[in-house]
């Protein structure tokens, strides 16, 4: 009899790729189950296309998929996901959900089911080189104006070091998130209570103006932003080429622990800056593992997800350079000795916002990406760009 093989669609990121292999080896050793995995790493857009666009989770092409929480509503509405609730009833996780922050266990619960187990966390925050700020006599920026000014001071292109970096690659990820964060941090709302866009508000106008101004400032920002996604931006920081950035917590931890990082021991994090009339806001988007509705190995897939949810395996995720999702990892003494700010994850989650639950979110994000691309590449008036994006999203809805 051929042993079963779980095909896993993995978000391309070194720590994900190494952790999942080691975790499956531990699963086999612990349970004695004779099974295998076939992990396939993909960048963001190809991953979305493989598991959702091509319906790979429904056709049986993939047993398990790495999935951003933004994608869950679309995948569930399209019938791509296995409801995990019956599997939890059959083989429960002893300390679920109390061993996790509520913000990591509630977003997956909708439409009468539970659609993904949290795997990798790390809300957005300010990631910075504490040595560079100290040497320049700069305080940690509290406002976006301070952030831009500090980036100009720290910008040293002749040394291949830039004040900051913007991840502008149009993958429906960081550009869209930056736009929403800048609206929130100025006291606005990018969506109304019904989940419809509110892209023409004064806060949205100020947010887009700020991002255009920052992206166009060659005396503050790393070049080639339209070719950089969040991972590439995080790698630039780890290479010592960026002084500070608004990015995911995980890239701070990676830069402080990766063997090939040039900034180990020089990294710190802080809340994101605030805009005029607003306050610091983080963003809660995280990676879950979902079981495909078309998987032929659903019981095995759940048993593996259940194993991944254990404290030792969550710690392994962390030690590989990703961000564990259990509070036991966040408070772990050894981890906090290596990454002194790790315990702040609880605080970041308490101040994090979430995107609306809608199957159209991926499409909306690409509309915003297109708007940002036009904004950075032209002199088109900000009100016109926002109105066009608003109309395009309303047409989607």
C-alpha positions as a printed NumPy array, in Angstrom:
array([[  0.   ,   0.   ,   0.   ],
       [  1.355,   3.396,  -0.991],
       [  1.89 ,   5.62 ,   2.   ],
       [ -0.206,   8.814,   1.975],
       [  1.469,  12.089,   0.987],
       [  0.209,  15.497,   2.064],
       [  0.742,  18.153,  -0.602],
       [  1.218,  21.494,   1.126],
       [  1.12 ,  24.854,  -0.658],
       [  3.634,  26.97 ,   1.284],
       [  4.155,  30.732,   1.263],
       [  7.729,  31.164,   0.027],
       [  9.749,  32.215,   3.091],
       [ 12.803,  30.329,   4.335],
       [ 11.583,  29.844,   7.929],
       [  8.223,  28.469,   6.726],
       [  9.917,  26.046,   4.35 ],
       [ 12.401,  24.699,   6.895],
       [  9.98 ,  24.62 ,   9.838],
       [  7.252,  22.625,   8.087],
       [  9.736,  19.91 ,   7.071],
       [ 11.167,  19.59 ,  10.582],
       [  7.702,  19.618,  12.111],
       [  6.5  ,  16.803,   9.879],
       [  9.578,  14.763,  10.764],
       [  8.696,  15.26 ,  14.439],
       [  5.071,  14.326,  13.697],
       [  6.167,  11.036,  12.148],
       [  8.598,  10.293,  14.966],
       [  6.034,  11.124,  17.651],
       [  3.023,   9.346,  16.179],
       [  4.675,   6.54 ,  14.23 ],
       [  2.455,   7.366,  11.243],
       [  4.017,   6.301,   7.957],
       [  3.287,   9.292,   5.759],
       [  5.112,  11.923,   3.72 ],
       [  4.733,  15.539,   2.711],
       [  5.342,  17.37 ,  -0.525],
       [  5.767,  21.055,   0.336],
       [  5.783,  23.463,  -2.624],
       [  6.884,  27.04 ,  -1.915],
       [  5.284,  29.87 ,  -3.888],
       [  5.303,  33.652,  -3.833],
       [  2.145,  35.423,  -2.753],
       [  0.237,  35.818,  -6.016],
       [  1.117,  32.338,  -7.369],
       [  0.058,  30.855,  -4.027],
       [ -3.319,  32.6  ,  -4.155],
       [ -3.781,  31.487,  -7.752],
       [ -2.844,  27.864,  -7.012],
       [ -5.096,  27.302,  -4.032],
       [ -7.961,  29.726,  -4.776],
       [ -7.85 ,  30.91 ,  -8.383],
       [ -7.359,  27.388,  -9.757],
       [ -9.452,  25.897,  -6.921],
       [ -6.573,  23.631,  -5.97 ],
       [ -7.887,  23.154,  -2.442],
       [-11.163,  21.819,  -3.838],
       [ -9.773,  19.653,  -6.633],
       [ -7.445,  17.692,  -4.35 ],
       [ -4.286,  19.258,  -5.771],
       [ -3.464,  20.494,  -2.279],
       [ -4.252,  18.864,   1.049],
       [ -3.101,  21.842,   3.133],
       [ -2.602,  25.451,   2.137],
       [ -0.841,  28.348,   3.814],
       [ -3.489,  31.052,   3.743],
       [ -3.515,  34.696,   4.815],
       [ -6.555,  35.466,   6.931],
       [ -7.6  ,  38.   ,   4.276],
       [ -8.282,  35.098,   1.918],
       [-10.437,  32.982,   4.197],
       [-13.811,  34.512,   3.377],
       [-13.264,  34.122,  -0.369],
       [-11.993,  30.557,  -0.04 ],
       [-14.871,  29.547,   2.236],
       [-17.49 ,  31.178,   0.016],
       [-16.067,  29.306,  -2.98 ],
       [-16.337,  25.958,  -1.178],
       [-12.582,  25.374,  -1.035],
       [-12.103,  24.753,   2.683],
       [-12.752,  21.864,   5.022],
       [-14.56 ,  22.862,   8.219],
       [-12.167,  22.068,  11.067],
       [-14.846,  22.047,  13.787],
       [-15.818,  18.378,  13.318],
       [-12.151,  17.392,  13.392],
       [-11.684,  19.34 ,  16.621],
       [-14.618,  17.442,  18.091],
       [-13.091,  14.127,  17.01 ],
       [ -9.537,  14.884,  18.109],
       [ -9.469,  18.088,  20.164],
       [ -6.465,  20.243,  21.014],
       [ -6.225,  20.139,  24.798],
       [ -5.53 ,  23.823,  25.462],
       [ -7.321,  25.396,  22.518],
       [ -8.214,  28.256,  22.383],
       [ -7.097,  29.536,  25.784],
       [ -3.371,  29.17 ,  25.013],
       [ -3.697,  31.668,  22.137],
       [ -4.586,  35.35 ,  21.984],
       [ -8.282,  35.706,  21.083],
       [ -7.251,  37.793,  18.068],
       [ -5.609,  34.68 ,  16.59 ],
       [ -8.526,  32.285,  17.066],
       [-11.636,  34.331,  16.271],
       [-11.146,  35.573,  12.692],
       [-11.422,  32.019,  11.333],
       [-14.785,  31.388,  12.991],
       [-17.637,  32.433,  10.691],
       [-20.374,  30.964,   8.498],
       [-20.985,  28.263,  11.078],
       [-17.516,  26.737,  10.836],
       [-13.85 ,  27.049,  11.722],
       [-11.602,  27.365,   8.69 ],
       [ -7.924,  27.547,   9.626],
       [ -5.421,  26.965,  12.416],
       [ -3.063,  29.866,  13.237],
       [  0.54 ,  29.176,  12.257],
       [  2.543,  32.412,  11.853],
       [  1.871,  35.722,  13.517],
       [  3.443,  39.129,  13.812],
       [  1.371,  42.309,  13.523],
       [  2.773,  45.361,  11.779],
       [  5.025,  47.557,  13.858],
       [  7.939,  49.96 ,  13.57 ],
       [ 11.141,  47.968,  13.038],
       [ 14.332,  49.959,  13.494],
       [ 18.095,  49.906,  14.006],
       [ 18.531,  51.099,  17.569],
       [ 22.264,  51.712,  17.029],
       [ 21.637,  54.076,  14.117],
       [ 18.975,  56.083,  15.908],
       [ 21.197,  56.374,  18.971],
       [ 24.238,  57.445,  16.942],
       [ 22.179,  60.142,  15.206],
       [ 20.662,  61.334,  18.48 ],
       [ 17.171,  60.548,  17.236],
       [ 14.209,  59.464,  19.309],
       [ 11.999,  56.619,  18.11 ],
       [  9.502,  58.338,  15.769],
       [  6.095,  58.868,  17.324],
       [  4.454,  60.508,  14.3  ],
       [  4.619,  59.85 ,  10.57 ],
       [  6.167,  63.29 ,  10.079],
       [  8.924,  62.326,  12.53 ],
       [  9.348,  59.015,  10.7  ],
       [  9.92 ,  60.728,   7.348],
       [ 12.311,  63.257,   8.889],
       [ 14.306,  60.508,  10.622],
       [ 14.492,  58.506,   7.393],
       [ 16.092,  61.485,   5.689],
       [ 18.674,  61.829,   8.458],
       [ 19.545,  58.105,   8.36 ],
       [ 19.673,  57.839,   4.569],
       [ 23.183,  56.921,   3.397],
       [ 22.973,  55.638,  -0.2  ],
       [ 26.746,  56.017,  -0.619],
       [ 27.031,  53.314,   2.063],
       [ 24.192,  51.271,   0.501],
       [ 21.967,  52.089,   3.448],
       [ 18.604,  53.753,   3.08 ],
       [ 16.454,  55.59 ,   5.574],
       [ 13.423,  53.395,   4.987],
       [ 11.795,  51.102,   2.428],
       [  8.293,  50.815,   1.009],
       [  7.101,  47.414,  -0.186],
       [  5.153,  48.536,  -3.249],
       [  5.09 ,  45.299,  -5.253],
       [  1.46 ,  44.967,  -6.434],
       [  0.628,  41.687,  -4.726],
       [ -2.379,  42.901,  -2.746],
       [ -0.339,  42.849,   0.422],
       [  1.793,  45.6  ,   1.957],
       [  0.735,  48.472,  -0.319],
       [ -2.918,  47.884,   0.513],
       [ -2.147,  47.412,   4.186],
       [ -0.017,  50.578,   4.338],
       [ -2.87 ,  52.575,   2.827],
       [ -5.357,  51.267,   5.413],
       [ -2.951,  51.751,   8.333],
       [ -2.309,  55.353,   7.33 ],
       [ -6.058,  56.007,   7.213],
       [ -6.618,  54.409,  10.634],
       [ -3.663,  56.199,  12.188],
       [ -5.167,  59.528,  11.074],
       [ -8.478,  58.804,  12.788],
       [-10.271,  57.571,   9.672],
       [-11.801,  54.292,   8.528],
       [-10.985,  52.669,   5.154],
       [-14.258,  50.7  ,   5.309],
       [-17.665,  51.48 ,   6.763],
       [-19.518,  49.201,   9.165],
       [-20.991,  47.254,   6.246],
       [-17.52 ,  46.555,   4.82 ],
       [-17.91 ,  49.018,   1.939],
       [-14.929,  51.21 ,   1.003],
       [-14.556,  54.754,   2.312],
       [-11.596,  55.775,   0.18 ],
       [-12.545,  59.42 ,  -0.433],
       [-12.45 ,  60.695,   3.153],
       [-10.063,  63.439,   4.323],
       [ -8.057,  60.769,   6.186],
       [ -7.717,  58.705,   2.997],
       [ -6.646,  61.824,   1.079],
       [ -3.974,  62.562,   3.7  ],
       [ -2.859,  58.929,   3.71 ],
       [ -2.331,  58.771,  -0.044],
       [ -0.595,  62.169,  -0.104],
       [  1.819,  60.99 ,   2.584],
       [  2.61 ,  57.712,   0.816],
       [  3.154,  59.515,  -2.504],
       [  5.442,  62.053,  -0.877],
       [  7.469,  59.402,   0.959],
       [  7.745,  57.055,  -2.028],
       [  8.977,  59.896,  -4.216],
       [ 11.63 ,  61.088,  -1.783],
       [ 14.92 ,  59.714,  -3.101],
       [ 16.616,  61.218,  -0.057],
       [ 14.777,  58.889,   2.317],
       [ 13.605,  55.68 ,   0.603],
       [ 15.33 ,  52.661,  -0.938],
       [ 14.981,  52.599,  -4.737],
       [ 12.974,  50.025,  -6.658],
       [ 10.009,  49.86 ,  -4.307],
       [  7.657,  48.562,  -7.004],
       [  9.832,  45.448,  -7.216],
       [  9.924,  44.849,  -3.461],
       [  7.356,  42.828,  -1.529],
       [  7.242,  42.502,   2.253],
       [  9.72 ,  39.594,   2.306],
       [ 12.245,  41.341,   0.04 ],
       [ 11.956,  44.475,   2.171],
       [ 12.562,  42.446,   5.313],
       [ 15.621,  40.838,   3.734],
       [ 17.018,  44.287,   2.847],
       [ 16.686,  45.241,   6.504],
       [ 18.461,  42.055,   7.593],
       [ 21.259,  42.86 ,   5.148],
       [ 21.852,  46.165,   6.909],
       [ 20.541,  48.229,   4.   ],
       [ 17.54 ,  49.822,   5.751],
       [ 17.531,  51.901,   8.93 ],
       [ 13.852,  51.514,   9.813],
       [ 10.583,  50.4  ,   8.29 ],
       [  6.914,  49.835,   8.951],
       [  6.681,  46.098,   8.446],
       [  5.718,  42.831,  10.071],
       [  7.083,  41.878,  13.483],
       [  8.449,  38.668,  12.004],
       [ 11.063,  40.502,   9.967],
       [ 12.452,  42.104,  13.119],
       [ 12.766,  38.684,  14.737],
       [ 14.329,  37.25 ,  11.582],
       [ 16.899,  40.059,  11.382],
       [ 17.804,  39.514,  15.025],
       [ 18.27 ,  35.747,  14.759],
       [ 19.125,  34.662,  11.202],
       [ 22.682,  33.42 ,  10.823],
       [ 23.235,  35.484,   7.681],
       [ 21.767,  38.689,   9.146],
       [ 24.144,  41.625,   9.438],
       [ 22.136,  43.401,  12.133],
       [ 21.81 ,  40.792,  14.859],
       [ 21.548,  42.453,  18.256],
       [ 20.913,  45.869,  16.701],
       [ 17.151,  45.612,  16.181],
       [ 14.196,  46.876,  18.158],
       [ 10.49 ,  47.387,  17.583],
       [  7.972,  50.016,  18.626],
       [  4.349,  50.89 ,  17.908],
       [  3.72 ,  52.336,  14.481],
       [  3.716,  56.149,  14.34 ],
       [  0.473,  58.108,  14.459],
       [ -0.873,  60.655,  12.027],
       [ -2.465,  64.022,  12.797],
       [ -5.634,  63.535,  14.788],
       [ -5.07 ,  59.812,  15.173],
       [ -3.18 ,  57.232,  17.204],
       [ -0.839,  54.319,  16.731],
       [ -2.574,  51.348,  15.104],
       [ -1.276,  47.913,  14.224],
       [ -2.765,  45.453,  11.745],
       [ -3.783,  41.909,  12.538],
       [ -3.303,  39.742,   9.45 ],
       [ -1.724,  36.341,  10.002],
       [ -1.089,  33.012,   8.315],
       [ -3.236,  29.967,   8.968],
       [ -3.065,  26.412,   7.701],
       [ -6.285,  25.298,   6.038],
       [ -7.328,  21.839,   4.877],
       [ -8.628,  21.602,   1.333],
       [-12.242,  20.541,   0.819],
       [-11.026,  18.153,  -1.866],
       [ -8.244,  16.536,   0.152],
       [ -8.245,  12.752,   0.187],
       [ -6.316,  12.723,   3.476],
       [ -8.372,  14.993,   5.711],
       [ -7.958,  12.995,   8.932],
       [ -4.186,  12.823,   8.442],
       [ -4.065,  16.526,   7.596],
       [ -5.93 ,  17.392,  10.792],
       [ -3.687,  15.159,  12.882],
       [ -0.69 ,  17.072,  11.473],
       [ -2.31 ,  20.462,  12.147],
       [ -3.117,  19.296,  15.667],
       [  0.547,  18.355,  16.136],
       [  1.641,  21.753,  14.811],
       [ -0.549,  23.428,  17.431],
       [  1.458,  21.929,  20.305],
       [  3.766,  24.152,  22.339],
       [  7.002,  22.447,  21.178],
       [  6.073,  22.759,  17.5  ],
       [  5.016,  26.387,  17.877],
       [  8.36 ,  27.028,  19.544],
       [ 10.075,  25.312,  16.616],
       [  8.266,  27.692,  14.227],
       [  9.731,  30.538,  16.241],
       [ 13.244,  29.123,  16.444],
       [ 13.306,  28.658,  12.658],
       [ 12.772,  32.41 ,  12.237],
       [  9.009,  32.705,  11.809],
       [  6.657,  33.873,  14.582],
       [  4.874,  31.384,  16.789],
       [  1.245,  31.959,  17.663],
       [  0.997,  30.576,  21.182],
       [  1.454,  32.76 ,  24.247],
       [  3.896,  30.143,  25.571],
       [  6.275,  31.065,  22.742],
       [  5.81 ,  34.802,  23.279],
       [  6.777,  34.499,  26.961],
       [  9.499,  31.862,  26.497],
       [ 12.607,  32.936,  28.452],
       [ 15.117,  31.637,  25.913],
       [ 13.31 ,  33.273,  23.008],
       [ 13.086,  36.596,  24.86 ],
       [ 16.79 ,  36.369,  25.706],
       [ 17.506,  36.203,  21.955],
       [ 14.741,  38.611,  20.935],
       [ 14.144,  40.943,  23.904],
       [ 10.967,  42.447,  22.486],
       [  9.188,  39.147,  21.782],
       [  6.843,  39.502,  24.745],
       [  5.434,  42.716,  23.196],
       [  3.34 ,  40.64 ,  20.799],
       [  0.547,  40.595,  23.372],
       [  0.541,  44.407,  23.461],
       [  0.57 ,  44.677,  19.676],
       [ -2.445,  42.402,  19.42 ],
       [ -4.363,  44.502,  21.903],
       [ -3.913,  47.53 ,  19.587],
       [ -4.413,  45.794,  16.244],
       [ -7.183,  46.361,  13.73 ],
       [ -8.606,  43.805,  11.32 ],
       [ -9.773,  43.903,   7.721],
       [-13.49 ,  43.389,   6.995],
       [-14.707,  39.849,   6.461],
       [-15.549,  39.785,   2.77 ],
       [-14.836,  37.399,  -0.115],
       [-13.978,  40.474,  -2.217],
       [-11.005,  41.586,  -0.121],
       [ -8.325,  40.21 ,  -2.452],
       [ -9.951,  41.962,  -5.415],
       [-10.255,  45.192,  -3.409],
       [ -6.588,  45.015,  -2.482],
       [ -5.592,  44.816,  -6.141],
       [ -7.717,  47.876,  -6.948],
       [ -5.828,  49.768,  -4.261],
       [ -2.526,  48.451,  -5.611],
       [ -3.406,  49.771,  -9.057],
       [ -4.307,  53.143,  -7.547],
       [ -1.014,  53.278,  -5.652],
       [  0.886,  52.399,  -8.808],
       [ -0.728,  55.286, -10.674],
       [ -0.144,  57.589,  -7.728],
       [  3.577,  56.836,  -7.603],
       [  4.072,  57.007, -11.376],
       [  2.049,  60.099, -12.292],
       [  0.937,  63.547, -11.209],
       [ -2.737,  62.56 , -11.245],
       [ -4.65 ,  64.457,  -8.535],
       [ -5.143,  62.551,  -5.333],
       [ -8.943,  63.167,  -5.201],
       [ -9.339,  61.741,  -8.712],
       [ -7.283,  58.642,  -7.895],
       [ -9.282,  57.979,  -4.75 ],
       [-12.608,  58.508,  -6.508],
       [-11.612,  56.079,  -9.269],
       [-10.604,  53.437,  -6.723],
       [-13.837,  53.981,  -4.804],
       [-15.896,  53.528,  -7.964],
       [-13.951,  50.432,  -9.011],
       [-14.523,  48.75 ,  -5.653],
       [-18.193,  49.695,  -5.6  ],
       [-18.524,  48.067,  -9.023],
       [-16.958,  44.874,  -7.602],
       [-19.45 ,  44.826,  -4.754]])
